[in-house]
Amino acid sequence: MRRRREVEVFSLSFLDCICCGFGAIILLLVLTEVGQPIELEKSQANLGGQVRALQAQLYTIQGESSQLERELDSRVATLERDRQELARLSGDLTSIQGQYAASRKDAAVNNTVEGQLVSAYQSLTEEMQRLLKDRATRPATAAVAGIPVDSEYVIFIIDTSSSMTSNHWTVNLAIVDEILSLYPRVLGIQVMNDQGKYMFSSSRGKWLVDSPQQRQEIRNRARDWRAFSQSNPVPGMEEAVRTYWAADKHVSVFVLGDEFTGESIQSAVDSIDRLNKPGRDGRRSVRIHAIGFPAAPDMAPFTNIRFSALMRVICERNNGTFVGMKQ
C-alpha cells in the first residue's frame, strides 16, 4: 500500500504570496496617506470660502429684510392714515349733502316764486334819472327810488364774482356813480366786496374821507377791481356792520349783487340781526339797501332768486330798500 504524501500548509510558496499581499496593501496605504492631507486641505479651504460667501449673503438678505419691514410698516401707517382721512371726508360729504338738502328746503320756504320776483323788478337808473330832475327842491332826507338818503356814512358791498364782472359790471359802476351823486357830501365812505375784502386795504376799520378826488379814485379802481368772490354778500355785510356800527352814527350799506350761494337764508338774517342792534328808539344804526341784478344767461336762476329773497328780508328788517334790475 502506497503511503500518501503529507502537505505542508506553511510552505515557502505560501509565505511568499502572503508577503507580497501584505506589501501591496502597505504600498496602497502609503500612497493613500500621502494624497489625503492635500485633498482635505483643499476641501477645507473651499468650504471656508463657501461659508464666508453664504454669511455675506445672509447679512445682505437680513439688511434687505429689515429695510422691507420698515417700508411695509410705513406703508401700513400711510394706508391707515388714508383710511382715516377717507372716513373723515366721507363724513364731511354726508354733512355737506345734508346741509345742501336743508339749504334747498330753506330756500324753497323763504324764496318767493321767480315769476313774482321778476314782475316786482324796477329799473333803478330810469327812476333815478326822473327824480334827479327835482333834486334841487328835494329835502336832504327825502327818498330816491324808495331809498332814503339821510345817512352820514356810506358803505358799498359789491359782488366781484365773474357773473357780475362779465355781465353787469358797466351798469354796476353806473349805479355806484348814481348813488354817490345822491350824497353830495358825507362824513365817510367805504368800499368792500361781498367777502369783506376792502378796495383800499390800508383803510380797513377806518373811513375814507369824502372828497371829489376820493370819489374819482373809487371810480378808477372799480373799473378793474376783481377781488376773489364766492357770490355771497353775507360776509361783507357782517364785516360792514360789525366794524362800522355805532349808536351815534347813521350808516347806509348798499349791497350790489346777483347771487347768494350761502347755506341758509334764515341763518344769514339772524346773523345780521344780532350785529345790527336797534337803539332805544327801535331804529337800527345801519340801514341796509340792496340792488339785485338779473341772472346771467349762463347762470342757473336758483342762486339769483335766493339773493333777491335774502336781500328783501334783510332790507325790510334793517330799514332799507331792495331794488331789482330788469334784464
SEBA-82059 format. One record per residue (C-alpha): residue number from 1; y, z, x. Coordinates in nm, 2 decimals, padded with zeros to 4 digits, always signed. Each point is the difference from the previous one (the first is absolute). Layout:
# residues N
+-----+--------+--------+--------+
! seq !  north !     up !   east !
+-----+--------+--------+--------+
! NUM !      Y !      Z !      X !
...
+-----+--------+--------+--------+
This chain:
# residues 327
+-----+--------+--------+--------+
! seq !  north !     up !   east !
+-----+--------+--------+--------+
!   1 ! +00.00 ! +00.00 ! +00.00 !
!   2 ! +00.33 ! -00.12 ! +00.13 !
!   3 ! +00.27 ! +00.28 ! +00.03 !
!   4 ! +00.35 ! -00.06 ! -00.15 !
!   5 ! +00.30 ! -00.01 ! +00.23 !
!   6 ! +00.25 ! +00.28 ! -00.05 !
!   7 ! +00.35 ! -00.11 ! -00.07 !
!   8 ! +00.29 ! +00.19 ! +00.16 !
!   9 ! +00.29 ! +00.04 ! -00.23 !
!  10 ! +00.27 ! +00.07 ! +00.26 !
!  11 ! -00.08 ! -00.28 ! +00.23 !
!  12 ! +00.25 ! -00.16 ! +00.24 !
!  13 ! +00.08 ! -00.29 ! -00.23 !
!  14 ! +00.07 ! +00.24 ! -00.29 !
!  15 ! +00.24 ! +00.20 ! +00.21 !
!  16 ! +00.18 ! -00.32 ! +00.12 !
!  17 ! +00.06 ! -00.10 ! -00.36 !
!  18 ! +00.13 ! +00.34 ! -00.10 !
!  19 ! +00.24 ! +00.01 ! +00.30 !
!  20 ! +00.13 ! -00.35 ! -00.08 !
!  21 ! +00.07 ! +00.10 ! -00.36 !
!  22 ! +00.18 ! +00.32 ! +00.10 !
!  23 ! +00.20 ! -00.20 ! +00.25 !
!  24 ! +00.11 ! -00.25 ! -00.26 !
!  25 ! +00.10 ! +00.28 ! -00.24 !
!  26 ! +00.20 ! +00.17 ! +00.28 !
!  27 ! +00.17 ! -00.33 ! +00.08 !
!  28 ! +00.10 ! -00.05 ! -00.36 !
!  29 ! +00.13 ! +00.35 ! -00.03 !
!  30 ! +00.21 ! -00.05 ! +00.32 !
!  31 ! +00.15 ! -00.32 ! -00.12 !
!  32 ! +00.08 ! +00.14 ! -00.34 !
!  33 ! +00.17 ! +00.31 ! +00.14 !
!  34 ! +00.22 ! -00.21 ! +00.22 !
!  35 ! +00.14 ! -00.21 ! -00.29 !
!  36 ! +00.03 ! +00.26 ! -00.27 !
!  37 ! +00.31 ! +00.20 ! +00.13 !
!  38 ! +00.20 ! -00.32 ! +00.03 !
!  39 ! -00.08 ! -00.10 ! -00.35 !
!  40 ! +00.07 ! +00.35 ! -00.13 !
!  41 ! +00.34 ! +00.01 ! +00.17 !
!  42 ! +00.09 ! -00.34 ! -00.15 !
!  43 ! -00.11 ! +00.11 ! -00.34 !
!  44 ! +00.20 ! +00.33 ! +00.02 !
!  45 ! +00.31 ! -00.20 ! +00.11 !
!  46 ! -00.04 ! -00.24 ! -00.29 !
!  47 ! -00.05 ! +00.28 ! -00.25 !
!  48 ! +00.31 ! +00.19 ! +00.14 !
!  49 ! +00.22 ! -00.30 ! -00.05 !
!  50 ! -00.13 ! -00.06 ! -00.35 !
!  51 ! +00.06 ! +00.37 ! -00.09 !
!  52 ! +00.36 ! -00.02 ! +00.13 !
!  53 ! +00.06 ! -00.33 ! -00.19 !
!  54 ! -00.14 ! +00.16 ! -00.32 !
!  55 ! +00.22 ! +00.31 ! +00.05 !
!  56 ! +00.30 ! -00.22 ! +00.04 !
!  57 ! -00.09 ! -00.19 ! -00.32 !
!  58 ! -00.05 ! +00.33 ! -00.18 !
!  59 ! +00.35 ! +00.13 ! +00.11 !
!  60 ! +00.15 ! -00.33 ! -00.12 !
!  61 ! -00.18 ! +00.02 ! -00.34 !
!  62 ! +00.10 ! +00.36 ! -00.04 !
!  63 ! +00.37 ! -00.09 ! +00.07 !
!  64 ! -00.01 ! -00.29 ! -00.24 !
!  65 ! -00.18 ! +00.22 ! -00.26 !
!  66 ! +00.28 ! +00.27 ! +00.03 !
!  67 ! +00.27 ! -00.27 ! -00.04 !
!  68 ! -00.18 ! -00.14 ! -00.30 !
!  69 ! -00.03 ! +00.34 ! -00.16 !
!  70 ! +00.38 ! +00.06 ! +00.05 !
!  71 ! +00.08 ! -00.33 ! -00.15 !
!  72 ! -00.24 ! +00.07 ! -00.29 !
!  73 ! +00.17 ! +00.34 ! -00.06 !
!  74 ! +00.34 ! -00.17 ! +00.01 !
!  75 ! -00.10 ! -00.27 ! -00.25 !
!  76 ! -00.16 ! +00.26 ! -00.23 !
!  77 ! +00.32 ! +00.20 ! +00.01 !
!  78 ! +00.21 ! -00.32 ! -00.07 !
!  79 ! -00.23 ! -00.09 ! -00.28 !
!  80 ! +00.04 ! +00.35 ! -00.15 !
!  81 ! +00.38 ! -00.03 ! +00.02 !
!  82 ! -00.02 ! -00.34 ! -00.16 !
!  83 ! -00.21 ! +00.13 ! -00.28 !
!  84 ! +00.25 ! +00.29 ! -00.06 !
!  85 ! +00.29 ! -00.25 ! +00.01 !
!  86 ! -00.18 ! -00.23 ! -00.24 !
!  87 ! -00.06 ! +00.29 ! -00.23 !
!  88 ! +00.36 ! +00.10 ! +00.02 !
!  89 ! +00.12 ! -00.35 ! -00.07 !
!  90 ! -00.24 ! -00.03 ! -00.29 !
!  91 ! +00.15 ! +00.31 ! -00.15 !
!  92 ! +00.36 ! -00.13 ! +00.06 !
!  93 ! -00.10 ! -00.33 ! -00.17 !
!  94 ! -00.14 ! +00.19 ! -00.30 !
!  95 ! +00.32 ! +00.21 ! -00.02 !
!  96 ! +00.23 ! -00.31 ! +00.03 !
!  97 ! -00.20 ! -00.18 ! -00.26 !
!  98 ! +00.04 ! +00.30 ! -00.23 !
!  99 ! +00.37 ! +00.02 ! +00.07 !
! 100 ! +00.04 ! -00.37 ! -00.06 !
! 101 ! -00.18 ! +00.02 ! -00.33 !
! 102 ! +00.21 ! +00.30 ! -00.10 !
! 103 ! +00.31 ! -00.18 ! +00.11 !
! 104 ! -00.08 ! -00.30 ! -00.22 !
! 105 ! -00.06 ! +00.23 ! -00.29 !
! 106 ! +00.32 ! +00.19 ! +00.07 !
! 107 ! +00.19 ! -00.33 ! +00.03 !
! 108 ! -00.15 ! -00.12 ! -00.33 !
! 109 ! +00.12 ! +00.31 ! -00.17 !
! 110 ! +00.35 ! +00.01 ! +00.15 !
! 111 ! +00.08 ! -00.38 ! +00.02 !
! 112 ! +00.13 ! -00.18 ! -00.30 !
! 113 ! -00.13 ! -00.34 ! -00.10 !
! 114 ! +00.11 ! -00.27 ! +00.24 !
! 115 ! +00.15 ! -00.21 ! -00.28 !
! 116 ! +00.22 ! +00.29 ! -00.11 !
! 117 ! +00.13 ! +00.05 ! +00.35 !
! 118 ! +00.08 ! -00.37 ! +00.05 !
! 119 ! +00.18 ! -00.01 ! -00.34 !
! 120 ! +00.21 ! +00.30 ! +00.11 !
! 121 ! +00.11 ! -00.16 ! +00.33 !
! 122 ! +00.37 ! -00.04 ! +00.05 !
! 123 ! +00.20 ! -00.22 ! +00.25 !
! 124 ! +00.19 ! +00.25 ! +00.22 !
! 125 ! +00.21 ! -00.26 ! +00.18 !
! 126 ! +00.12 ! -00.17 ! -00.31 !
! 127 ! +00.09 ! +00.33 ! -00.17 !
! 128 ! +00.19 ! +00.11 ! +00.30 !
! 129 ! +00.19 ! -00.32 ! +00.03 !
! 130 ! +00.11 ! +00.04 ! -00.36 !
! 131 ! +00.10 ! +00.36 ! +00.03 !
! 132 ! +00.17 ! -00.04 ! +00.34 !
! 133 ! +00.28 ! -00.19 ! -00.18 !
! 134 ! +00.10 ! +00.32 ! -00.17 !
! 135 ! -00.03 ! +00.21 ! +00.32 !
! 136 ! +00.38 ! +00.06 ! +00.03 !
! 137 ! +00.01 ! +00.17 ! -00.34 !
! 138 ! -00.34 ! +00.17 ! +00.03 !
! 139 ! +00.01 ! +00.38 ! +00.06 !
! 140 ! -00.14 ! +00.11 ! +00.33 !
! 141 ! -00.30 ! +00.17 ! -00.17 !
! 142 ! -00.09 ! -00.28 ! -00.24 !
! 143 ! -00.34 ! -00.16 ! +00.01 !
! 144 ! -00.06 ! -00.36 ! +00.11 !
! 145 ! -00.31 ! -00.17 ! -00.14 !
! 146 ! -00.10 ! +00.34 ! -00.13 !
! 147 ! +00.02 ! +00.15 ! +00.35 !
! 148 ! +00.25 ! +00.30 ! +00.04 !
! 149 ! +00.22 ! -00.04 ! +00.31 !
! 150 ! +00.13 ! +00.35 ! +00.02 !
! 151 ! -00.18 ! +00.11 ! +00.32 !
! 152 ! +00.17 ! +00.08 ! +00.33 !
! 153 ! -00.30 ! -00.09 ! +00.22 !
! 154 ! -00.23 ! -00.30 ! -00.03 !
! 155 ! -00.35 ! -00.06 ! +00.14 !
! 156 ! -00.19 ! -00.33 ! -00.01 !
! 157 ! -00.38 ! +00.00 ! +00.01 !
! 158 ! -00.12 ! -00.36 ! +00.05 !
! 159 ! -00.35 ! -00.13 ! -00.01 !
! 160 ! -00.04 ! -00.20 ! +00.32 !
! 161 ! -00.36 ! -00.13 ! -00.07 !
! 162 ! -00.08 ! -00.37 ! +00.03 !
! 163 ! +00.01 ! -00.04 ! -00.38 !
! 164 ! +00.37 ! +00.09 ! +00.01 !
! 165 ! +00.11 ! -00.16 ! +00.32 !
! 166 ! -00.18 ! -00.33 ! -00.08 !
! 167 ! +00.10 ! -00.03 ! -00.36 !
! 168 ! +00.30 ! +00.22 ! -00.09 !
! 169 ! +00.19 ! +00.07 ! +00.32 !
! 170 ! +00.31 ! -00.21 ! -00.07 !
! 171 ! +00.04 ! +00.14 ! -00.35 !
! 172 ! -00.07 ! +00.35 ! +00.13 !
! 173 ! +00.28 ! -00.03 ! +00.26 !
! 174 ! +00.24 ! -00.13 ! -00.27 !
! 175 ! -00.09 ! +00.30 ! -00.22 !
! 176 ! +00.06 ! +00.24 ! +00.28 !
! 177 ! +00.34 ! -00.16 ! +00.06 !
! 178 ! +00.08 ! +00.02 ! -00.37 !
! 179 ! -00.09 ! +00.37 ! -00.02 !
! 180 ! +00.22 ! +00.07 ! +00.30 !
! 181 ! +00.28 ! -00.18 ! -00.16 !
! 182 ! -00.02 ! +00.24 ! -00.29 !
! 183 ! +00.08 ! +00.29 ! +00.23 !
! 184 ! +00.34 ! -00.08 ! +00.17 !
! 185 ! -00.02 ! +00.32 ! +00.19 !
! 186 ! -00.27 ! +00.26 ! +00.04 !
! 187 ! -00.04 ! +00.30 ! +00.23 !
! 188 ! -00.33 ! -00.12 ! +00.15 !
! 189 ! -00.25 ! -00.28 ! +00.00 !
! 190 ! -00.37 ! -00.02 ! +00.11 !
! 191 ! -00.26 ! -00.27 ! +00.00 !
! 192 ! -00.38 ! +00.03 ! +00.04 !
! 193 ! -00.30 ! -00.19 ! -00.10 !
! 194 ! -00.27 ! +00.10 ! -00.25 !
! 195 ! -00.19 ! +00.20 ! +00.27 !
! 196 ! +00.31 ! +00.20 ! +00.09 !
! 197 ! +00.07 ! -00.19 ! +00.32 !
! 198 ! +00.37 ! -00.01 ! +00.07 !
! 199 ! +00.19 ! -00.32 ! +00.06 !
! 200 ! +00.20 ! +00.19 ! +00.26 !
! 201 ! -00.26 ! +00.23 ! +00.16 !
! 202 ! +00.26 ! +00.21 ! +00.18 !
! 203 ! +00.16 ! +00.10 ! -00.33 !
! 204 ! -00.30 ! +00.18 ! -00.14 !
! 205 ! +00.10 ! +00.31 ! -00.19 !
! 206 ! +00.37 ! -00.10 ! +00.02 !
! 207 ! +00.24 ! -00.22 ! -00.20 !
! 208 ! +00.14 ! -00.33 ! +00.11 !
! 209 ! +00.38 ! +00.02 ! -00.02 !
! 210 ! +00.12 ! -00.25 ! -00.26 !
! 211 ! +00.22 ! -00.27 ! +00.14 !
! 212 ! +00.03 ! -00.38 ! -00.04 !
! 213 ! -00.15 ! -00.04 ! +00.35 !
! 214 ! -00.30 ! +00.23 ! -00.09 !
! 215 ! -00.06 ! -00.20 ! -00.32 !
! 216 ! +00.01 ! -00.33 ! +00.19 !
! 217 ! -00.25 ! +00.15 ! +00.26 !
! 218 ! -00.23 ! +00.09 ! -00.29 !
! 219 ! +00.02 ! -00.36 ! -00.13 !
! 220 ! -00.07 ! -00.14 ! +00.34 !
! 221 ! -00.30 ! +00.21 ! +00.07 !
! 222 ! -00.15 ! -00.04 ! -00.34 !
! 223 ! -00.03 ! -00.38 ! +00.05 !
! 224 ! -00.27 ! +00.04 ! +00.26 !
! 225 ! -00.14 ! +00.35 ! -00.08 !
! 226 ! -00.38 ! -00.01 ! -00.01 !
! 227 ! -00.11 ! +00.36 ! +00.03 !
! 228 ! -00.36 ! +00.09 ! -00.07 !
! 229 ! -00.07 ! +00.05 ! -00.37 !
! 230 ! -00.29 ! +00.10 ! -00.23 !
! 231 ! +00.18 ! -00.11 ! -00.32 !
! 232 ! +00.03 ! +00.36 ! -00.12 !
! 233 ! +00.35 ! +00.14 ! -00.06 !
! 234 ! -00.11 ! +00.36 ! -00.04 !
! 235 ! +00.02 ! +00.09 ! +00.38 !
! 236 ! +00.35 ! -00.14 ! +00.01 !
! 237 ! +00.11 ! +00.19 ! -00.31 !
! 238 ! -00.15 ! +00.32 ! +00.13 !
! 239 ! +00.17 ! -00.04 ! +00.34 !
! 240 ! +00.34 ! -00.07 ! -00.17 !
! 241 ! -00.02 ! +00.29 ! -00.25 !
! 242 ! -00.14 ! +00.25 ! +00.24 !
! 243 ! +00.25 ! -00.08 ! +00.28 !
! 244 ! +00.32 ! -00.06 ! -00.20 !
! 245 ! -00.04 ! +00.22 ! -00.30 !
! 246 ! +00.30 ! +00.24 ! -00.03 !
! 247 ! +00.12 ! +00.20 ! -00.30 !
! 248 ! +00.36 ! -00.08 ! +00.08 !
! 249 ! -00.04 ! -00.38 ! +00.05 !
! 250 ! -00.04 ! -00.29 ! -00.24 !
! 251 ! -00.25 ! -00.24 ! +00.15 !
! 252 ! -00.13 ! -00.33 ! -00.14 !
! 253 ! -00.32 ! -00.16 ! +00.12 !
! 254 ! -00.06 ! -00.37 ! -00.07 !
! 255 ! -00.36 ! -00.11 ! +00.03 !
! 256 ! -00.06 ! -00.37 ! +00.04 !
! 257 ! -00.36 ! -00.13 ! -00.01 !
! 258 ! -00.28 ! -00.18 ! -00.18 !
! 259 ! -00.32 ! +00.20 ! +00.05 !
! 260 ! -00.15 ! +00.35 ! -00.02 !
! 261 ! -00.33 ! +00.03 ! +00.19 !
! 262 ! -00.02 ! +00.38 ! -00.01 !
! 263 ! -00.29 ! +00.19 ! -00.14 !
! 264 ! +00.16 ! +00.16 ! -00.31 !
! 265 ! +00.31 ! -00.05 ! -00.20 !
! 266 ! -00.01 ! +00.36 ! -00.13 !
! 267 ! -00.03 ! +00.15 ! +00.35 !
! 268 ! +00.30 ! -00.20 ! +00.11 !
! 269 ! +00.21 ! +00.11 ! -00.29 !
! 270 ! -00.10 ! +00.36 ! +00.05 !
! 271 ! +00.08 ! -00.02 ! +00.37 !
! 272 ! +00.36 ! -00.13 ! -00.07 !
! 273 ! +00.04 ! +00.27 ! -00.27 !
! 274 ! -00.08 ! +00.27 ! +00.25 !
! 275 ! +00.24 ! -00.13 ! +00.26 !
! 276 ! +00.30 ! -00.10 ! -00.23 !
! 277 ! +00.05 ! +00.34 ! -00.15 !
! 278 ! +00.26 ! +00.02 ! -00.29 !
! 279 ! +00.30 ! +00.22 ! +00.04 !
! 280 ! +00.12 ! +00.27 ! -00.24 !
! 281 ! +00.15 ! -00.26 ! -00.23 !
! 282 ! -00.34 ! -00.17 ! -00.02 !
! 283 ! +00.13 ! -00.30 ! +00.19 !
! 284 ! -00.19 ! -00.12 ! +00.31 !
! 285 ! +00.21 ! -00.04 ! +00.31 !
! 286 ! -00.16 ! -00.34 ! +00.09 !
! 287 ! +00.01 ! -00.29 ! -00.24 !
! 288 ! -00.28 ! -00.25 ! +00.04 !
! 289 ! +00.05 ! -00.36 ! -00.11 !
! 290 ! -00.24 ! -00.29 ! +00.05 !
! 291 ! +00.02 ! -00.38 ! +00.01 !
! 292 ! -00.34 ! -00.15 ! -00.07 !
! 293 ! -00.08 ! -00.36 ! +00.12 !
! 294 ! -00.26 ! -00.22 ! -00.17 !
! 295 ! -00.34 ! -00.06 ! +00.14 !
! 296 ! -00.02 ! -00.27 ! +00.26 !
! 297 ! -00.21 ! -00.31 ! -00.08 !
! 298 ! -00.29 ! +00.10 ! +00.23 !
! 299 ! +00.01 ! +00.37 ! -00.09 !
! 300 ! -00.22 ! +00.18 ! -00.26 !
! 301 ! +00.22 ! +00.13 ! -00.28 !
! 302 ! -00.17 ! +00.34 ! -00.01 !
! 303 ! +00.20 ! +00.16 ! +00.28 !
! 304 ! +00.32 ! -00.16 ! -00.13 !
! 305 ! -00.06 ! +00.16 ! -00.35 !
! 306 ! -00.07 ! +00.33 ! +00.16 !
! 307 ! +00.33 ! -00.01 ! +00.19 !
! 308 ! +00.19 ! -00.06 ! -00.32 !
! 309 ! -00.18 ! +00.28 ! -00.19 !
! 310 ! +00.05 ! +00.24 ! +00.29 !
! 311 ! +00.37 ! -00.06 ! +00.05 !
! 312 ! +00.08 ! +00.00 ! -00.37 !
! 313 ! -00.15 ! +00.35 ! -00.03 !
! 314 ! +00.17 ! +00.12 ! +00.32 !
! 315 ! +00.34 ! -00.15 ! -00.09 !
! 316 ! -00.02 ! +00.16 ! -00.34 !
! 317 ! -00.08 ! +00.35 ! +00.14 !
! 318 ! +00.26 ! -00.02 ! +00.28 !
! 319 ! +00.31 ! -00.12 ! -00.20 !
! 320 ! -00.04 ! -00.35 ! +00.12 !
! 321 ! -00.04 ! -00.36 ! -00.13 !
! 322 ! -00.28 ! -00.25 ! +00.04 !
! 323 ! +00.09 ! -00.36 ! +00.00 !
! 324 ! -00.26 ! -00.28 ! +00.01 !
! 325 ! +00.07 ! -00.34 ! +00.14 !
! 326 ! -00.12 ! -00.32 ! -00.17 !
! 327 ! -00.21 ! -00.27 ! +00.17 !
+-----+--------+--------+--------+
